[in-house]
């Protein structure tokens, strides 16, 4: 190649290199080779550390939400320990974050005069900061894994919260609608309206939300409001039927009281017949029946009048309670009035044929004796003794009828006792044999 040729080629080569030498606005010093590679490595370490810092920050924010979810619901020792653990992790995150920020602030990787040694120190410090950030992120992830049971329980309760509150509100609206319907029908339902009004403050607290009253308390309040409002709605819907039932009971009990008054008037003639035909012991416990019947019928009449007034004033609980009292008074009167007639009939029957009652008792004892001997040569003393005593009691009762004025009522009581003893023995034998068969 000629010298002239070289002289032409050289300026072209320099021209080709000049744009690269002044890249970046012409302010960066080009040192090429190993130095530029160290700058690139330091920059890569800086980018990796920045990514680790961002990931740790993101993970911390997510964990904070989990902790807030738990503390909104749970105040248990486990939950409090979780809060303390999160706080300790936060302090550790702050430490490594300061290390990272310090490493970034200490090295300007864009400086023109950045030398290879400084770039290497920056790479080392930024790599170490990334390792620390990654290590703390691992601690944070393990801590979050341990929170899984607490978080699941808290999320379950939070998932229940909104539906529970809405159900309570709907129940209150339904109760109010039921009350309005009842009032449109002419029934006041004042007690139900008062109960519904008392739920107003509870609704206010529900509307204030779990942020003020806590999730657990709000859930409990919602369940309580739902239960109480539902009870009010059901009672309101049943009120027309309840009023009609009270009206029916008033008529029925009034009719029954009139019938019992008529029947009570027949007790005195029955007592006269008993006095005339039977000994004092057979009827002396009945001689106060007419007076007692008159007293209870008078009380029943008074309570009926009060129940009628309560019904007119729509005091439903009072009316119901008073009608129950009337029924109890009439039941006791009916029992007392019936007792006199039943006594006369039973005494008539036994006086005509005492043997029929005796045979009934003897048959019951013999039946028990046969069962006691079934499959045995001799009876069990536990069965034989009461049966022998029952036979003796039966004989004494029969002997007591001898004389001019036998106590037939005592006789009937003794025979009833004999039959009861025989029945008890039979029951015991069957229970024992049933237990034996089971083994």
LINWO-V66180 format. One record per backbone hydrogen bond with DSSP energy under -0.5 kcal/mol. NH is the residue of the N-H (numbers start at 1). CO is the residue of the C=O. If there is no record, write none. Layout:
nh->(NH | NH)
co->(CO | CO)
This chain:
nh->(6 | 7 | 8 | 9 | 10 | 11 | 12 | 13 | 14 | 15 | 16 | 17 | 18 | 19 | 20 | 21 | 22 | 23 | 26 | 27 | 28 | 31 | 35 | 36 | 37 | 38 | 39 | 40 | 41 | 42 | 43 | 44 | 45 | 46 | 47 | 48 | 49 | 50 | 51 | 52 | 53 | 54 | 55 | 56 | 57 | 58 | 59 | 60 | 61 | 62 | 63 | 64 | 65 | 66 | 67 | 68 | 69 | 70 | 71 | 72 | 73 | 73 | 74 | 80 | 81 | 82 | 83 | 84 | 85 | 86 | 87 | 88 | 89 | 90 | 91 | 92 | 93 | 94 | 95 | 96 | 97 | 98 | 99 | 100 | 101 | 102 | 103 | 104 | 105 | 106 | 107 | 107 | 109 | 111 | 114 | 119 | 120 | 121 | 122 | 123 | 124 | 125 | 126 | 127 | 128 | 129 | 130 | 131 | 132 | 133 | 134 | 135 | 136 | 137 | 138 | 139 | 140 | 141 | 142 | 143 | 144 | 145 | 146 | 147 | 147 | 148 | 151 | 152 | 153 | 154 | 155 | 156 | 157 | 158 | 159 | 160 | 161 | 162 | 163 | 164 | 165 | 166 | 167 | 168 | 169 | 170 | 171 | 172 | 173 | 174 | 175 | 176 | 177 | 178 | 179 | 180 | 181 | 182 | 183 | 184 | 185 | 185 | 186 | 187 | 193 | 194 | 195 | 196 | 197 | 198 | 199 | 199 | 200 | 203 | 204 | 205 | 206 | 207 | 208 | 209 | 209 | 212 | 213 | 214 | 215 | 218 | 219 | 220 | 221 | 222 | 223 | 224 | 225 | 226 | 227 | 228 | 229 | 230 | 231 | 232 | 233 | 234 | 235 | 236 | 237 | 238 | 239 | 239 | 240 | 242 | 243 | 244 | 245 | 246 | 247 | 248 | 249 | 250 | 251 | 252 | 253 | 254 | 255 | 256 | 257 | 258 | 259 | 260 | 261 | 262 | 263 | 264 | 265 | 266 | 267 | 268 | 270 | 271 | 272 | 273 | 274 | 275 | 276 | 277 | 278 | 279 | 282 | 283 | 284 | 286 | 287 | 289 | 292 | 293 | 294 | 295 | 296 | 297 | 298 | 299 | 300 | 301 | 302 | 303 | 304 | 305 | 306 | 307 | 308 | 309 | 310 | 311 | 312 | 313 | 314 | 315 | 316 | 319 | 320 | 321 | 322 | 323 | 324 | 325 | 326 | 327 | 328 | 329 | 330 | 331 | 332 | 333 | 334 | 335 | 336 | 337 | 338 | 339 | 340 | 341 | 342 | 343 | 344 | 345 | 346 | 347 | 348 | 349 | 350 | 351 | 352 | 353 | 356 | 357 | 358 | 359 | 360 | 361 | 362 | 363 | 364 | 365 | 366 | 367 | 368 | 369 | 370 | 371 | 372 | 373 | 374 | 374 | 376 | 383 | 384 | 385 | 387 | 388 | 389 | 390 | 391 | 392 | 393 | 394 | 395 | 396 | 397 | 398 | 399 | 400 | 401 | 402 | 408 | 411 | 412 | 413 | 414 | 415 | 416 | 417 | 418 | 419 | 420 | 421 | 422 | 423 | 424 | 425 | 426 | 427 | 428 | 429 | 430 | 431 | 432 | 433 | 434 | 435 | 436 | 437 | 438 | 439)
co->(2 | 3 | 4 | 5 | 6 | 7 | 8 | 9 | 10 | 11 | 12 | 13 | 14 | 15 | 17 | 17 | 18 | 20 | 22 | 24 | 23 | 29 | 32 | 32 | 33 | 34 | 35 | 36 | 37 | 38 | 39 | 40 | 41 | 42 | 43 | 44 | 45 | 46 | 47 | 48 | 49 | 50 | 51 | 52 | 53 | 54 | 55 | 56 | 57 | 58 | 59 | 60 | 61 | 62 | 63 | 64 | 65 | 66 | 67 | 68 | 69 | 70 | 70 | 76 | 77 | 78 | 79 | 80 | 81 | 82 | 83 | 84 | 85 | 86 | 87 | 88 | 89 | 90 | 91 | 92 | 93 | 94 | 95 | 96 | 97 | 98 | 99 | 100 | 101 | 102 | 103 | 104 | 107 | 108 | 111 | 115 | 116 | 117 | 118 | 119 | 120 | 121 | 122 | 123 | 124 | 125 | 126 | 127 | 128 | 129 | 130 | 131 | 132 | 133 | 134 | 135 | 136 | 137 | 138 | 139 | 140 | 141 | 142 | 143 | 144 | 145 | 147 | 148 | 149 | 150 | 151 | 152 | 153 | 154 | 155 | 156 | 157 | 158 | 159 | 160 | 161 | 162 | 163 | 164 | 165 | 166 | 167 | 168 | 169 | 170 | 171 | 172 | 173 | 174 | 175 | 176 | 177 | 178 | 179 | 180 | 181 | 182 | 183 | 182 | 189 | 190 | 191 | 192 | 193 | 194 | 195 | 196 | 197 | 199 | 200 | 201 | 202 | 203 | 204 | 205 | 206 | 209 | 209 | 210 | 72 | 214 | 215 | 216 | 217 | 218 | 219 | 220 | 221 | 222 | 223 | 224 | 225 | 226 | 227 | 228 | 229 | 230 | 231 | 232 | 233 | 234 | 235 | 236 | 236 | 238 | 239 | 240 | 241 | 242 | 243 | 244 | 245 | 246 | 247 | 248 | 249 | 250 | 251 | 252 | 253 | 254 | 255 | 256 | 257 | 258 | 259 | 260 | 261 | 263 | 264 | 264 | 266 | 267 | 268 | 269 | 270 | 271 | 272 | 273 | 274 | 406 | 279 | 280 | 280 | 283 | 284 | 286 | 288 | 289 | 290 | 291 | 292 | 293 | 294 | 295 | 296 | 297 | 298 | 299 | 300 | 301 | 302 | 303 | 304 | 305 | 306 | 307 | 308 | 309 | 311 | 310 | 314 | 315 | 316 | 317 | 318 | 319 | 320 | 321 | 322 | 323 | 324 | 325 | 326 | 327 | 328 | 329 | 330 | 331 | 332 | 333 | 334 | 335 | 336 | 337 | 338 | 339 | 340 | 341 | 342 | 343 | 344 | 345 | 346 | 347 | 348 | 349 | 353 | 353 | 354 | 355 | 356 | 357 | 358 | 359 | 360 | 361 | 362 | 363 | 364 | 365 | 366 | 367 | 368 | 369 | 370 | 371 | 373 | 380 | 380 | 381 | 383 | 384 | 385 | 386 | 387 | 388 | 389 | 390 | 391 | 392 | 393 | 394 | 395 | 396 | 398 | 399 | 406 | 407 | 408 | 409 | 410 | 411 | 412 | 413 | 414 | 415 | 416 | 417 | 418 | 419 | 420 | 421 | 422 | 423 | 424 | 425 | 426 | 427 | 428 | 429 | 430 | 431 | 432 | 433 | 434 | 435)
